[in-house]
Amino acid sequence: MRKLLTKEFLTRNETLVAIVIIGFCIVASIADANFLSIPTLTDLMRGGIVLGIFAVAAMVVLISGGIDVSFTAVGVFAMYTTTLFLITYAPNLPWYLAFLIAMTIGAILGAINGVLIAGFGLPTLIVTLGTLSIYRGFLLTFVGSRLISNLPPEMRSFSRLMVVRGTNSDGSFYSLPWAFAALVLVVVLTWFILHKTMLGRAIFAIGGSVESARRIGINVRGIQFFIYVYVGILSGLAGIIHASMSRVANPFDLVGLELSVIAAVVLGGARLIGGVGTLTGTLLGVSLIILVRNSLIVVGIPSTWQSVAIGSLILLGTGLPAWQAKRAAARAA
Amino acid sequence: MSRTTPKSNVLAAPEVRLAVIAVGVFVLMAALSPERFLSMQNMTSMAFQFPEFAILALAMTVTMLTGGIDLSVVGVSNLSAVVAATILTRFVDPGLTGAGMYLWLGIAAAASLVVGMIAGFVNGIAVAIFGLPPILATLGSGLVFTGFAVALTDGSAVMGFPVGVAWLGNEKLLGIPVPLYLFAILALLISFLLTRTSFGFKIRMFGANPLAAQFAALDINKLLIKVYVLSGGLSAMAGMLIMSRANSAKADYGSSYLLLAVLIAVLGGVNPYGGYGKIIGVVLAVLSMQFLSSGLNMLQVSNFARELIWGLLLIVVMIINTRNSFRIRRAKRTVLKT
């Protein structure tokens, strides 16, 4: 139906988001002289770590033509289970091993999604809606529903590793944790997979048309399975980073974030019908969502209007290209 | 993806399977705690509980029949409830009774219904005219509607209504809870609309094959807008029911109902790709869910475990449904070969 989604529209969507971000920053810096400063930037970057990793994961699924809403539940499951395991059995385990455990748990949960979607051929939205409540329900029923506030020392010390740290003229602190490197790594790895490997081409091909992909000899089921496992691993990573940075493992956290994450990815130009999506767009989308969340008040909009703003952005950001595509299709017909 | 089932195999129809599940769950729960599950008190409390999310499931069903989805149902129902609640608290003295009260109740109900239908109209325009995928359109608009409700109330609950408000959600008529009447009437109405009118026929036709519907010269834009307006109106009614039962309105009531509404529709045999679905299936799914939920409640299973079981149920039913359609397709293929 919307096969006329050429590169032009794609770039337009990304530039649109970039323009909105720049416009937002200009208005904000006029309203508040302190807005354009290093602390705002580090706040943005720190806020973008967990959201950004989730968004990259969600983007890969969208490119393949599916949708995953269970990744937050995977993240919180991996995070809480790992923390509980560390506290009870191995409090002094190095942080990278803790991360490995969380990512393994994420991979297992992702594999369950993968089996249901690739193996049974069920619709992705329905499956992940189901597993969202299964993972969360299982976590809260059988693993625990109590907040863990005394994190293992290794996880705490991970969150204290800073790239830069400083004090402003007005005495407030700013810092950028090393955890940001995780986002960079994830972005680079995903870029490599998507654009430098056959696997990546296959993911785009499936998103473009499952049937064509099958006919040129792509192992559709295998690729789909890989995608959901990969998403699980990234979600586990995002979860454990979230816990160590907020210095508390809360089993009620993260779930509820999934729609904002998908919104960020879609704002960045990824298409629900699959086959289209860029990392640049995704990161721009994440930045915009975080800016709106953190700084709406700076441009004079009360924070009670936050979800109206985000919702309108989604409608505009996705409506404009969809409408253009529809008109172009009508003209071509 | 057509799901035509051969008439000879009765069990292949999802509705029949669902009826078996509903009865099975009922018998199981009755066997596990007979004196409490089968009590009159439990029956009435169940009949008070399910209509609100069942109406949301009806709204979800009509959009799913077109191959779409409405993720804004909870947002719409809260916004319309908040509008009604604001009218009732700003302009009406809580002590008001008699004709004056009924007049204001009527105004508030009408306003909330209109708000719901406008919200549905916005969704319809976004999907039909602008060509947004329904998931995105209703995801975005749902945030906007919830946001308006938050902005109207500053995020707190609105309460202090005249006494008449509580009637809809808490009273009984001839021994049967009022919400049950509302749900029964709406279910019959929608069922009639879907099976006995050209509107319903067009909905299923479009859902089964949008391209064919377009070539059959259906006014698709008008059809889709009508469907989303209907969904918005139903959501508004669910909103009023929730408001009446809670005797207050808040922007974030019933947030778990969204998943539940999708779940019930899919469980009820509605094909999420569009084209197939029966209201009787949705009703049976609602009953199964409520029996399960009340029964688990009596066995003192936590809310979280209930969430787990709902999710499992959804996946298992989906697996069974697609397995069946696979088998039929394979059977057809072998028939063609021979």
Interface residues (C-beta under 8 A of the other chain):
Chain A: M1 R2 I67 L116 F120 G121 L122 P123 L125 I126 V127 L129 G130 T131 L132 S133 I134 R136 G137 F138 L139 L140 T141 S145 L259 I262 A263 V266 L272 I273 P302 T304 W305 Q306 S307 V308 A309 I310 G311 S312 L313 I314 L315 T318 G319 A322 W323 A325 K326
Chain B: I69 L71 A126 I129 F130 G131 L132 P133 I135 L136 A137 L139 G140 S141 G142 L143 V144 F145 T146 G147 F148 V150 A151 D154 G155 P210 L259 V262 L263 V266 P272 Y273 S302 F304 A305 R306 E307 L308 I309 W310 G311 L312 L314 I315 M318 I319 T322 R323
